[in-house]
């Protein structure tokens, strides 16, 4: 990855906006810009300043990496080849952010205009304003616009990860049978991703099982699969720092005519939205409106309860979105999900989700496994 090119592009944007520095937390944007690896799992929040203030401070001359001393000993040997020019260890505990503030003052940032990424901690913003008396503004779009367009190396990783998701779906099919517990399937999905080289899930995936006796639609589900249920998948893996996001639906026992119609409508909504990419300039709102229009015309719009999709890359949800109010033009090199669904409580969840690459002539669907109706014996 060409991290120096990315930093140079960010600095060009900083110069146009008069920013003396740009702050990025220890997340996907840090990894994208500098090559410094993030920590993926963070399902609970650890309250320590050495963690809260970790990340990058980018100036016209330097890229400072603030790293917790707690973990820095293991990370420092791997900074070669990154864009980092200086690593600063934050001791544990540093209750007042003294180390961080001292370095920023030494950079001459007191009273200056500092841009931040939207995910920076509020504590950091308050210290910039109250201690350094800096002007702080959200300049997230500077990095969003860079991350939105994937280069060839990134596209290759996204394509490989989509292949892995397809394979995982194929491999877990024998588990879809009456009596199988949802949590057992979800655990097996995670294990399968790891066997194919993924470091962890790209998000807490779900096996959404709906039928006459099913429990909550989303969240922790301990239900067993029963005859007449639909089993809708929403899962993904993290492969070499890039995410997949995948969806298909399986019917347990032959679906009735209404369920078949629902499945056909979901497929039509997805295809119509994707095919619109061949007609010229499109925005996220345009594709969202097309898919929702299919459901509205069929009289079941109330059961399509979410946006059509989102861009995807180092984070599973990136901007721009395929949603109302999203007027950003979808450009070649963008990768995004197209994921219509129909949800009827205690009846069905029918969904399909593919990662799509925007091309000069239209699109490429990176997921290749079948979207036809799949029925398992009950």
N, C-alpha and C positions, 0 to 999 in steps of 0.2 A: 504494500500500500504506500502511496506517495503522500506521507504526512506533511512534508515540507510544502507541497503544493496546496494542501488544504489550509495550513496555517497562513500561507501567503494570501490565499483568497479571503480568509477571515480578516486579516489585517487590512486588506484593501477596503473592505466594508467598514471596518473600524475607523479608518482614516476619513472616509466620506461622511461619517456621522460625528466626527470629532471626539472619539473615545480614547481615553488615555490607557484603558485596560479593559479586558473582557474576562469575566469569571465563569468557570464551568465546574459544576460539582463532579464527584467521582462516579460518573455514570456513562451511558452509551456515547454521549457527545464527547466526553474526555477520551474515550477509546477511539472514536472516529477521528478526532483532530490530531491526537498525539501518538497513538499506538500503545498507550499505557492501559493495561488490562484492568477492567472493572471486576468487582465481586458480584456474581450473578444473584445468588440467593440472599434475599433480605425480607423474609416474611414477617419478621418482628423488628422493632426499632430499638437500636442500642444508643442510649443517650450519653455520648462522650464528645467533648469538643474536638478531640483528635480525629474523630470520625466526621463530625458535623462540618468541619472546615476543610476536609480533604478535597482535592481537586486541582484545577489549573487556574493560574493567573497569567493571562497572555497580554503582553505589552508589545509595542512596535519593535522592541529589541530582544525580549526574552520570553521563554515559556517556563514558568515556575510550576513545579509539581509539589503540592503540599501533601505529605504522606504521614499517616499515623506512625509514630515510633514503634507502636505495638506490632505493626505488620511490615514496617519499612525494611527491616533487615532481610526479609525474604524477597522483597520487590526490587530493591536497588540494583542487584546484579543483572536485572532484565530490562533496564532502561536503555541499553545500547540499541540503536536503531529506531528509537522513538524521537519525537520532536522536542523532548524536554531538554532545556539548557541548564537548569538548576533544580535539584531536589532539596526540599526543606522538610526536616523531620519535626513533627508536632508531638511534644511529650504528652504522656498520659500520667496524671491529669494536667490539663491546661485549662483551668476553669474560666479564665477571662479572655482566652484567645490571644494572649500576649505575644506568642511567637509569630502568629499570622499577622497581627497588626504591625509588629515591628518590621517585618519584611516589606509590607505594603507601604509603610511610611518611608522606608529606605529607597523604594522605587519612586518616591516623589508623588504619590497618589493622593495625598491630603488635599482636599478641596477640588479634586478633579472630577471629570465626567467619566463614570465607570458603567459599562454595560454588563448585564448579567443574563444568564440563561434562566428560563422560567423555573427550573427545578432547584435553583440555589436555595439554601436554607434561609428562612426569615431572620434567624439569628445573625447570619453573615451580613444581610442587607442592613439590619439595624446598627451593627457595629460600623459599617461603612458610613452610614448617615450620621450617627451620633458621635463617633470617635474621630473618624477621618474627615467628617463634614463634607463628604463627597456627594455629588449628584449621581443618583443611581436610577437607571432606566432598564426596562425589559427589552433586550435586543435579541430575543430568541430566534427571530426570523433570519438573522444572519447565518446561523448554523443550520436551521431548518432547510433553507434553500440549498445549501451545499449537500446535506444528507439526502435530500429528495431525489437527486439525480445520481443513479448508481453508475460506476464505471464498469469496465469489462470484468475486472477481477471480482468486484462485488456481485455482479450478475451471475458469474459462474458459481459463486458460493450459494446464492439464492436458488439457482437451478438445482444444484446438488441437494440442498436441504429439502426442496420440494419432492425430489425423488425419494429421499429418506422417508418423508411423511407418507407418500404413496405406499412405500414398502411396509411401513409400520401398520397402516390400515389393512393391507393384505394379510399380514401375519397374525393380527388379532381376531380375524373373522371367525376362526373356530371356537372362540370363547363366547360368541354371541349365541346364546341358547337359553331356554327357560331354566330358571333356578340359579343362574349365575348372578353374583352380586356386582353391583355397579363399581364399588370401590376396588374390587379385585381386577376388573378390566382396566380401570384408570391406573392402577399400580403397574400393571403389565405394559401398558402403553409407555409409561415413563421408562421402564426397564428396556424396552425394545429400542427406544431412541438412543439410550446409552450404548447398546450393543452395536449400533450403526455409527458411532463416533460422535454423538452429541454430548455436550458437557452437562446439560440439564434441560428441563422443559423451558420453552420460551415464555410460558405463562402457566398458571394453574389450570390445566386443561380439564374438560368435563366430558363425561358420557351422560347425555341428557336422555333419560328414560321416561317416557310418558305413556300412560294408559289409564284405564278406569280406576286402578287402586294405587296409583303412583303418588309419591310425596311431593316436596317442593320442586319447582321447575329448575331452579339454578341453586348452586351452592353444594355443600356437603350432602351427598345422597347415598343412603345405605339400602336403597330398594333392591329387590331382586327383579330380574327380567321375567316377564310373564307373556303368555300367548296373547296376541292382539296389541302388543306394545310397539311403539316406534323407539328406535335407539339412534339418537343423533349425536354425532361426534364433533367436538370442537377442541382440537389439540395442536401442539406444535413443539418443535425442539430448537435448541440453540446449537448451531453448527459453526465452529470457528468464528464466533462472535456475531452471527447473523441468524435471524429468526425465520421459522416457518409458522404457518397458521392454516389449518386444514379442516374441512368439514364434509361429511357425507351422512346419509341416513340409511338405516337397515330396518326392514319390517320383520317382526317376529310372527310368522304365519301370514297367509295371503291377505293383502290389504283389500279393503272394500273399495267400492267405486269412488266414494268421496276422498279417501286417502290417495288413491291413484291420481285423481284430479288435482289435489293439493300438490303432489309431487310434480306433476306436469307444469303447474303454474310456477313453482319455484325454479324449475329448469328454464322456463320461458323468460322469467324475470331476469335471471342471470345472463342468459344468452343475448337477449335484446339489449341489455346494458353494455355487454362486451362488444357486440357487433356495432354499436354506435361509435365506437372508437375508430372504425374504418371510414367514417363519414367526414372526418376533419377534426377541428378543434372542439375539445370537450372539457368540461369542468366536473368536479366532484358532485356538485348539485345536479347537473344535467343527468348524469348516470343514475344518481339516487332517485330523481324524479321519474325516470324511465321505468326502473324496477318497481317502485311503489305504484306507478300508474297501472302496471299489469295487474297487481293485486286489487287496486281500487276498482278497475273495470270489471273484475271478476266478482266484486262484492265482498271481498274478504280482506280489505285493506286494514281493518282493525287488528288483524292477526299478524301483520308484519310490523313488529314493534320496535325496530331499531334502524339505524342508518345502514346503507348498503355496504359500506366497507371503509377501509383506511389504508394509507400507505404503510409499508412494512420494510424493515431492514435490520439495523442494529437493535431497534426496539420493535416489539410486536405491533404497537400502535404508534405510527408516525404521521406527521402532517405532510401534505393536505389529506383531509378526510373525504370520503364519498358521502356527503351529508348535506342537509339544507344549509344554505348560507355560505357554502364553500365555493368560492368563485375562482380559485386558482386553476389555471389551465394545466391539464395533465400532459406532461411533456415526455418525449422519448427518453428512456432510461429510468423512469419512475416504476417502482413495483408496488402493487397494491392488491388488497383482497376484494373479491366480489362475492358477497355472502348473503343472499336473500334467504328468508325463512318464513315458515308459517307455524305459529305456536297456538295451540288450542288446549287450555288447561284440562287435564285428565282425559285427553283425547290423543294428541300427537304433538311432536316437534319434528318438523321436516325442514332440513336445511342442506345447503351445499355451499362449499367455500373453496375457492381456488386462489392462488397467488398468480397475478397477471402482470406481465411486463409490457409497458407501453412502448411501441416501436414506431418507426417512421411511417409505416403503412397501416398500422392498426394496433394489433396486440399479439402476444404469445402467452398462452396459458401454460404455466410452468408445471402444474399438476396434470398428470396424464391418465391416472387410473379412472376406471369407469364411473360415470354418474347415472347409469341406468338403475332402475329399481332393483334392489337386492332383497331377496326374501330368504329367511332361514326357516327351517322346519320347526314347528312348535310341538 
